[in-house]
Amino acid sequence: MLGLEGLSGNMLAATLIGLVLVEAIVLYVGYGILESALGKRVTDLIRGI
């Protein structure tokens, strides 16, 4: 998979925390871009405007 099997203990934990943090940042930025691009359209569609 990612080759993390060779890591042990603290290094494995730090790597996994880093990967989760990077994933969270990517999702935050991605959803921000989607919201800015489509937010007004979806809101208007829900309101029926």
Order of alpha helices (4+ residues) and beta strands (2+ residues): alpha
